[in-house]
Amino acid sequence: MNLHQKSLNKDEQFIVRCFDLAKKALGYTSPNPIVGAVIVVPELNYKIIGEGYHTAYGKPHAEVEAINNAIKRGYKNLLKKSVLYVNLEPCCHYGKTPPCVDKIIEVGIKKVVCAMYDVNPIVRKKGIKKLLDAGVDCKVGVLEKEAKELNKFYIKWMTKKLPYVTLKVASSLDGKIATYTGDSKWITSQEARKYVYKLRTIYDAVMVGINTIVVDNPRLTSHQNGRNPVRVVVGDVSKLSVKKKYNIFSNDAKTLIFTKKNKNIKFFEKFENVKIYSYDTKLIPFNLILSVLAKEHNISSVLVEGGGETIWNLIKEKMVDDMIIFFAPKIVGGKDAKTWVEGDGVKYIKDAYNIDIYNIEFLGKDLVLNAKMKY
């Protein structure tokens, strides 16, 4: 059930408001978390005197934004009577910005309620300890599960140095992503496509296999719905013709290609927005690819859009976190038609990979299924 529809106590209500504020910056704070903050005065019937959120990487954090908002609105004197709500433990170190805990202590806020401890070892429990040592009352763990889901990209990047991986699939009801002739436009509705464009503004990178580039020549952009993700292409670059114009080499976004070594690499390296990683092996481990994305490019989330071989290898390597599947009310048929998962497959049903479906809804006429992988 949606949190907004649940019966919540005061602390939970204001943490939900922090979630809503934090979501305004989806896609713009990476690899930092998304954070919202609300300042209320309990003795004035929980009047909200300040709100803020971390708008972008390198910009002031949510707590400071909320404090400045309260001061700008003329409530500076009320800060000493206030409670600060925030969905993540306030930071206590100098990074792109000064420590938030210092500002909280400076203005005299009497209590801090946060949803979860930060997973960053530089901050974890240290921010709360500094507040407690300064006499600030603290409460941690309000809607913690929801807070962790909200910042799942940041948590995986910080704790495992790997990006969060989501599969995005547009399929017919019988699991086909193209006809036997290779025709694939358009299986799902315009509403579904618009939703995917918005998804691309949230994820740091969008990944496809080289065959998708050869067959569909996609742009892999947000189509002017927001920021464009980094484009990641996996597969043998020798499959690309040096005589054809490919959309992934446009200046709309950076393109990273992971390929086995071949003679075509030097030609495609000429594009200024392209970086090619070449290896001696034909099948490059996705653990290696994702590690490079996280460590060298600070990519904390990847939206995988196909094709079937790429998706299978990611699942087989246990690199997939969750998936969004759009099922169109169409039956394509054809034993030679492409399906959204290919590869060798498992030999026995007992070896099949399981998923946990946590949401089903309609978008236009398409059925949208959200699920997490269960390894």
Sequence and secondary structure as in RCSB ss.txt:
>XXXX:A:sequence
MNLHQKSLNKDEQFIVRCFDLAKKALGYTSPNPIVGAVIVVPELNYKIIGEGYHTAYGKPHAEVEAINNAIKRGY
KNLLKKSVLYVNLEPCCHYGKTPPCVDKIIEVGIKKVVCAMYDVNPIVRKKGIKKLLDAGVDCKVGVLEKEAKEL
NKFYIKWMTKKLPYVTLKVASSLDGKIATYTGDSKWITSQEARKYVYKLRTIYDAVMVGINTIVVDNPRLTSHQN
GRNPVRVVVGDVSKLSVKKKYNIFSNDAKTLIFTKKNKNIKFFEKFENVKIYSYDTKLIPFNLILSVLAKEHNIS
SVLVEGGGETIWNLIKEKMVDDMIIFFAPKIVGGKDAKTWVEGDGVKYIKDAYNIDIYNIEFLGKDLVLNAKMKY
>XXXX:A:secstr
  GGGS   HHHHHHHHHHHHHHTTTTTSTTS   EEEEEEGGGTSEEEEEEE  STTS  HHHHHHHHHHHTT 
GGGGGG EEEESS    S SSS  HHHHHHHHT  EEEES   SSTTTTTHHHHHHHHTT EEEE TTHHHHHHH
THHHHHHHHHSS EEEEEEEEETTSBSS TT   TTSS HHHHHHHHHHHHHSSEEEEEHHHHHHH    S TTS
S   EEEEES GGGS TTS  GGGSTTS EEEEEE  TTHHHHTTSTTEEEEEESSSS  HHHHHHHHHHHH   
EEEE   HHHHHHHHHTT   EEEEEEES     TTS BSS SS  SSGGG  EEEEEEEEEETTEEEEEEEEE 
